[in-house]
Amino acid sequence: DRSTNMNFYQVESKQETQQCVPGLLSCKDLGLPTVLDQYLKVSERICQIEASQKDLTEEVKSLKQQKECLKERIDECLKKATDQEELKELIAQMLGRLEAHEKNAATLNAENRICNLEKTVAEQGKLIEKLNSELQIQSNEQSTAMSDPPIIDSGIESSATIKSKKSKPKDKPKTQMLYFPRY
């Protein structure tokens, strides 16, 4: 009944969209109808999951109540048993079955934990890979920044260079040439 209502609302909302926004359904190159349909499907799935969670919660609550009632009935049955040997046999059988059930439940819990741990490890592995790649990028940037910058001749001579030139006697040129830049 719920799915019939959902389909009815879906058709109704689609018709309203066509009436209110006629251009929306003709803009195929923008992909809006497809995106809108996907949006509506995702919204519908969210509603279904939320409804199923409520149903599961109610079912678990009901099962727990049934379990308590059955436990009380077991106690009543054990109290009614008159023969001690029969009672011991019943208790031994019950304990054996309870042990098997607990082992099965423990196995299921362990499997669920392992599955959850595997998911966590996989997520952490992805995070570590991401952090390593970011760290590698940062170290590459730092090594590039820390490498010696190229020596660029600024045309300015240091005082040591000037002094060393003065201390060396040079032959003076007989004619001094002037250079004028061409424009």
N, C-alpha and C positions, 0 to 999 in steps of 0.2 A: 504494500500500500504506500509505503514511504517512497519507493522508487517511482511509482506512478505519479505521485505528487511532484517529485523532483523533475521528472520528464516534462510534466505539464508546465511547471515554472520555467524550465529551460526553454521550451518552445515559446511560451508567452514572452519571456525576456528577449528572445531572438526577434520576435515580431515587433516588440516595442523598440528595439534597437533599429530595426529596418525603418520603422515609421519615424522615429525621432532623428536619426542620423542617416539619411539616405546615401550620402556621399561615402559613408564608412564602408559600405559593402561594395562600392564600385572602385575603391582605391586598391586594386589588387597588387599594384607594384609596390605599395607600402606594406602589404601583408597584414593589414589591420584585421580583416575578418578572421584570418587564421590565428592571429595572436589573441584576439578577443575570445575565440572558441577555446583556445588553450587555457586562457585565464579562467574561463567559466568551468572547464573540466577540472582544473586544479582546485578551484573553490569548491566544486562539488565533491572532489575526493577528500578535501579537508573536512567537510561536513560528514562524509561517510565514516572517516576515521574517528572523528570526535564522537559520533553516535555509537560506533563499535566499542570505543573505550568505555562509554557509559554502560553499554550492554555487558561488557566483560566485567566491569566493576560490580554490577548487580549480580551477575552469574557467580562470581567468586564469593560474594556475600551470601548468596543462597546456598552454595555448596558448603560453606563453613557452617551454616546453620544445620544443614543436613548431617554433616559430620558430627556435630555435637549431639544431635538427636540419636544417631546411630551408636555413638559412644555410650549414651545413657542406656540404650536397649541392650548393648553388650553386657553392661554392668548388671542389668536386671536378669538377663539370661544366666549369668554366672552365679548370681545369688540363688536362683531357682534350682540349680544343680544340687542334688542331694548326695550322690555317690562321690566320694573323695577321689577315687581312682579315675572316674570319668572326668571330674573337674580338672585333675592334674593333666590328663591327656588333652582336654580342650585348651587349657592354658598353654601347654607345650606347642600345640599346633598353631595357636594364635601368635605366640612369640616367634615361631619360625616364619610365619607369613609376614609378621610385622618387620622382622629383621630384613627379609628379602625386599619388602616395600621400601624400607629406609635406605637400603643399599642402592636400590634403583633411583630413589629420589636424590640421594647423595651424588650418584653418578650423573644424573641430569643437571644438578646444580653445578657440579664440577665442570661438565661440558659447557654449560652456559658461561661460567666464569672464564674458562679457557678461551671461548669464542670472544668474550668481551675484552680479555687481555690481549688477544691477537689483534683485535680492532684498535685498541689503544696503542699497542706497539707499532702498528702500521701508521697510525696518525702521527705518532711521535717520530717515526722514521721520516715521514714526509716533512715534518717540521724541522728536523735536524738537517735534512738535505737542503731545505730552503735557507736555513740559517748559515749552513756551510757555503752555499753559493753567494749569499750576501756578504759573508766574511771574505770570501775569495775576491769579490768585486771590490770591497773596501781595501783589502791588502794590495790589490793591483793599483787602485787609485793612489794609495799612500806611497807605494814604491815608485810610481811615476812622478809623484809630487816631490819625493825625497831625492830623486836622482839629480846629479849635478846639472844645473841649467846650462845650456850651450853658451859658450863665451862669445859675446857680441862686442865687436870693436865699436866703442862709442865715439872714438875720435878724440877722446880726452886722455892726455897722457898723465900718468901718475907723477908725483914729485920725485920719486926715486928714478924714474926713467929720465926725467929732465935733468937731474943732477948727474946721472951717468953720462949723458950726452955732453954736458958742460965740461966734465973732467977729462974727456977724451979730446985731444987736440985733433982737429980736422983741417983738412985743406979747405980754405975758403974759396968758394967758387969766384971766378973772376967776374962773371956776370950773373946777375940775379934775374931769374925768370919769373915773371908774374903770370899767373893763370887767371883768366876771367871766364866765368861760366857763360855758356851760350844760352840764349833764351829763345 
